[in-house]
């Protein structure tokens, strides 16, 4: 029996629409089980603090736990490779950070290509580092610190959260532009670096604002400058490095990525929900307290940002001759 032409076309159109309907249904159903967010740094680091704020919001919003999985080591490469090798189903995500952009040049050989193997989902927040010194350092301004370092070559120890980290490159850029010598002391994450700075084992640290702010307010550390071009409203009386070394700028950023091949509908759903979190007044206020400006945008916006950061820091790594451990 032949179907009437109108009915046939109706059925054909319905069949063609099934894949689209399935994708929409998949996105609406996601997530149906816990989601793991892998972080390449210890608990208590700046990115850890930020992603736990967003993760809690997503857990409440989507009805499934967003579990934070800290996997420190190798400047974030261990965590990144774990996500690259994970199923591309939206249930294993990565907290993307500056080291992901830096490592592309820092390491001669990696088991992955970050830009090609991680699908960008959304940026979270961008914030300056803050140049903090132990109170034993007599300098109270950037010019005084530069003069002190020049008068004590090789005697100023600079902490970082690892070779090639944002804190390290912020310091290397400062050394290069100021013409000074400091001894780089890498740590396995922010907590031990901050512990040694507070005890005076190291004297200066270009720390992320979430890690340093409470110690600054308590008077345990002295903030000399922030590393963004503009002053930070969290410490409005603190100048920028740029004020004394024109052209200096170094920021920390955090975002979310997933294994390449993760369904576009899932990525779009996560992007939409993350942007909704960043628009929530309470979340905005909490991130502002940590010194962060929100990074609302599409997955492609975040992808372009990562590409630009990779190019920028690649030039610094090559100029300074920095090598991976």
C-alpha positions, 0 to 999 in steps of 0.5 A: 500500500502506498502512503499518501505523499503528505503523510510520507513527508510528515513521517520522513521529517519526523525521522530526520528530526530524531537525532536532534531531539535525542541530542536535546534530550541528552543535554536535558538529562545530563548529568545522571550521575556524579561528575568529576572535576580534576585539578592539577594542584593541591586542595587550598590552591587558588583554583581549588577554592574557585572551582569548589565554589562553582562546583557546589553551585552546579551540584545544587543546580543540576542535582548531581555531585560535582566531585573535586579530584586533586591530582597535583604534580608535573605542573598540572600535566598529570591531571590534564593527561588523566582527563585527556584519557578519560571517556568523552562523556561529560563526566570527567572535566578539567580545571584549566589553568595558566600552566596548561598554556605555559606547558605547551612550550615549557615541555619539549614532549608531552603525551597530549596536545592541550589545545587539540585534546581538551575541548573548552567549555567555559572560563570561570574567573581571571585575577591578578597575582599579588607580589607579597614579601615576608616582613623581614624584607625592609622594602615597602614599595616595588622600587625599594624591593628592586634596590634591595634585590640589586644590593643583595644579589642571589640572596632573595628567595622567590617561591612558586607553586612549581617550575613553569607555573604562573607564579614562577613566570610572573616572577621571571617576567619581573626579574627580566624587566627589573634587571634583578637576580632572585633564586627560584624555589619551586614548591608542590603547590600553594600551601607549602609555598605560603607556609615557607613564606610566612616562616621566612624561609623564602622572601617573596612570592607572586601569589594568587589573590585567593591564597594571599589575601587573608594573610595580607589583611592579617598583617602577616605578609606585605603586599607590594603590588598586583600584577594586573595593569589596573589596580585590584578593588580587593586591595585598592591602596596597593599599586600595580607592578605596571606602575613601576615597570610599564608593560608588565602584566601577568594574570591567573585564570581558571576555566573548565574543559573536557576530553575532545569528542565530548558531545556538543550538547553536553558542552553547551549545557555546561557552558550555559549552567556555568555562565548562569552560576557566574551571573548569580549575585552571591557567586559574583560576590564570592569571586570578587572577594577572592579578587576575580573578575568573571569570564562569561562567554561561549566555549569558542571564546574560552578556546581563543583565550587559551590560544592567546595565552599559549602564545604569550607565555610561550614567548616568555618561556623561550626568552628566559630559557626556562626548562621543565624539571 
